[in-house]
């Protein structure tokens, strides 16, 4: 999310100085509209008092009315707009059923109707006894068409007790005709917002302390009730106003500039120079004004600005914060360019240095033409933005750089590749990092070049260029390495030695990766390194390192939901491998909840389906396996085709289909698998040969099956990957038995029996399915197999049968009335029932507000309720509070 100071400035209702003239007719109409209409539109040119009118009227709404305010600006694309809207709603403690970050994923995928429906559902469940109002001020500043498409969808589903208010200089690109036809739209244009003759007279009396009907009439005729012109005319000297050329009064912009110039020239020199330089700031605070102006009297000058009513609004907070009216800020900035053009780049740099928001900071450097600083700021901000699911925002910032810099900058190439990594777009990572590395070398930044090549090598590996990746990684290792580059290089060695040996290699390298990740303490690096490390879970020491990764990722930072979901996924795979199926069931439920909370992202969803289909094979849930295999096959094409990921998950689907005897599905997906055959990937080659051997055995081509499976078993004995050696040995044993050679069958099976007995990791054989295990246990072993070995086979079958018949439901909770809620969730619910906000609950339980938000969502899901109010009532009914 955005920085707190920026968010506070954008989502706070502006406060205007006291003593303004009451406009009873306008305020009555506006109050009635806010209470009864679905949509309220204030559309008028700058300076008509739209913001002031709304600010005054919101103060008069009933105390139980929920209010969210968002001031838009030109940097707001849909993702940024949503981020601020979510923050604006946070004080209301909305009961999110999706992670707010999941809304960004929906936006990135263009699923705007689903996005709007999710937000509308949350608004409907938010406790707002007197209704709710969302105000979008300065909506004209937004250029992203997706924002308006989203708002169209939001209006369709907006709950009846909520009103959407839009203040803008031009009519927004929304389909408002239907709301007009239904008389659910209240419109306030310049004819309504402008001051009447009577109001101009009252204003003149208020300012001058006396009645002057003739002067009031002249002002009204010249300004036509335009608030900004009226105020400036009254602030400017009478001589300036009377002497203004008639042509000036025909243009609002020219009139404002003329009158503002007169007002500015009347100010003390110190205050005038202070205002000019501070106009580059979006919000004016004492520290930032002191920094950019160099004036030690910034506090007194800010107070003087507010006292003089110089087109400012006040934002509540611990320190005085003013916001200049857009018209006045634009005028001042233009005057600054005229008077002090040589200062502009340095002033913009200074403004950027004090700006707390990384997006604004980067854009300020770009306005200053400070390309190096802008790039440096962007690359420093990218890690935090990526782990917070803001990769799309980073890519859009790149587009603000001049085309020449975008084409040649190694920094921007590196950032592009970095942003492609979380989406598994390894082809894009490979090309971007190659560009970055050569550019960094040309600049003499060899450490940065090595880091880029480490990423490039990993991307090449995942695109099937294994030997080329290894060669590049060795080149990287020849130089000095920082922690990040070393971690990436160790990760590549983990993958390479997983495919090529030695058998203990992956465990050693993964241990080093975890050590480095813990030393760096970077949530983004945990996110970058944790996916799919379970591939070599059968190798010595790997499962222990995966457990360390799970713990480390969970400790890396609260609220990083994608990272936490990846940690949960790896833990579920550990439970599966170890055969701890009773613990796996709630873990799968947690993963389903994680995936739902995050908005069903394709990468997480397909990894969950892979674990789920293995679980279903163990449970002998054949219909479930078929359904999940179809879901994997449907989702796999959405993954980046430059990588091996689509085929990796298809192989999981084929293995599951083979283990329940669904050979039709194996044949169908094997044909798709063969289209991409030929990449240099030993694991893939072994898996493909395994499937071919199994299919040959099923189809009665026994000789071909035996030849193929024996060759694969010789390779997987050393270079095993998850379930592969187990699959090959069980299938080879069945083929040898079919060929009349129980002794050869036991030779194939004996290493597996010994391995499982030694490690206790029975999940690998349970995944073979009860029918396969039953065939092995009932085979005519005679003297070919020891009795102890055959007894172990019978134990495997008995375990598989027990799991098949066991209840799929979670064990009942120890508490009679907790509906499956955990102890922590009950603690959260108890405080919620006392009326505590998320922030107070977080403080009481030493949690983050992010975690409390997630607990509330789980509570509502498990109780099948919609709102916090309903949850509180449930708790009081159960516990008598």
Secondary structure, DSSP 4 states (H G I P E B T S, - for coil): ---HHHHHHHHSPPBPPS-PPP-HHHHHHHHHHHHH-SEEEEE--TTS-HHHHHHHHHTTS-TT-EEEEEE--TT--HHHHHHHHHHHHHTT----SS-HHHHHHHHHTT-HHHHHHHHHHHHHHS--TT-EEEEEETGGG---HHHHHHHHHHHHH--TTEEEEEEESS--SS--HHHHHTT-EEEE-HHHHSPPHHHHHHHHHHHHSS--HHHHHHHHHHHTT-HHHHHHHHHS-HHHHHTS-GGGGG-HHHHHHHHHHHHHHHS-HHHHHHHHHHTTSSSEEHHHHHHHH--TTHHHHHHHHHHTT-SEEEE-SSS-EEEE-HHHHHHHHHHHHHH-GGGHHHHHHHHHHT---HHHHHHHHHHTT-HHHHHHHHHHHHHHHHHTT-HHHHHHHHTTS-HHHHHH-HHHHHHHHHHHHTTT-HHHHHHHHHHHHHHHHHTT-HHHHHHHHHHHHHHHHHTTBHHHHHHHHHHHHTS---HHHHHHHHHHHHHHHHHH--TTHHHHHHHHHHHHHHHHT-HHHHHHHHTTGGGGTTSTTHHHHHHHHHHHHHHT-TT-HHHHHHHHHHHHHHHHHHT-HHHHHHHHHHHHHHHHHTT--HHHHHHHHHHHHHHHHHTT-HHHHHHHHHHHHHHHTTS-TTSSHHHHHHHHHHHHHHHTT-HHHHHHHHHHHHHTTTSB-HHHHHHHHHHHHHHHHHTT-HHHHHHHHHHHHHHHTTS--TTHHHHHHHHHHHHHHHTT-HHHHHHHHHHHHHHHHHH--THHHHTT-HHHHHHHHTS--TTSS-HHHHHHHHHHHHHHHHHHHS-SSPPPPSSTTSTT--HHHHHHHHHHHTT--HHHHHHHHT--HHHHHHHHHHHHHHHT--SHHHHHHHHHHHH--
